[in-house]
Amino acid sequence: MAAVTLSVSTVKPLGDRVFVKVSAPEEKTAGGLFLPDNAQEKPQVGEVVALGPGKRNDDGSRQTLDIQVGDKVLYSKYAGTDIKLGTEEYVLLSEKDILAVVN
C-alpha cells in the first residue's frame, strides 16, 4: 500500500482512531547481518501520538479509549493507513487494530 504524504503540522484523529508514530525497522539480524531496505519487514510497534475522542455509543455518549498518548503499542500487520509527515512515518489505525500495549 502506498503511503499518504501530508504537509500539515497537526493531525487530530476522529472517533476511535489512533495516530501512531512507527518505530524504526530492524536493520540487523540476531546473527549480526545487516539487512538492506527491501529486506526489512514493516514494523508493527509504535508510539501513540494522538487519540480520537472515542466511539459513540447508541445513547450518544462517548466510549473512552483503553490507551493513552505515549503508550507503545503492537498493532496488526496490515492495519491502518500509512502516513508520511516530513521524514517521519506514522500509521492511522482504528482502536480495534491495536493488539497490545508493550513496555
Beta strands, then each sheet from edge to edge (+ up, - down):
strand 1: 4-6
strand 2: 17-22
strand 3: 45-51
strand 4: 55-56
strand 5: 62-63
strand 6: 72-75
strand 7: 81-85
strand 8: 88-94
strand 9: 98-102
sheet 1: 1+ 7+ 8- 2+ 3- 6+ 9-
sheet 2: 4+ 5-
end
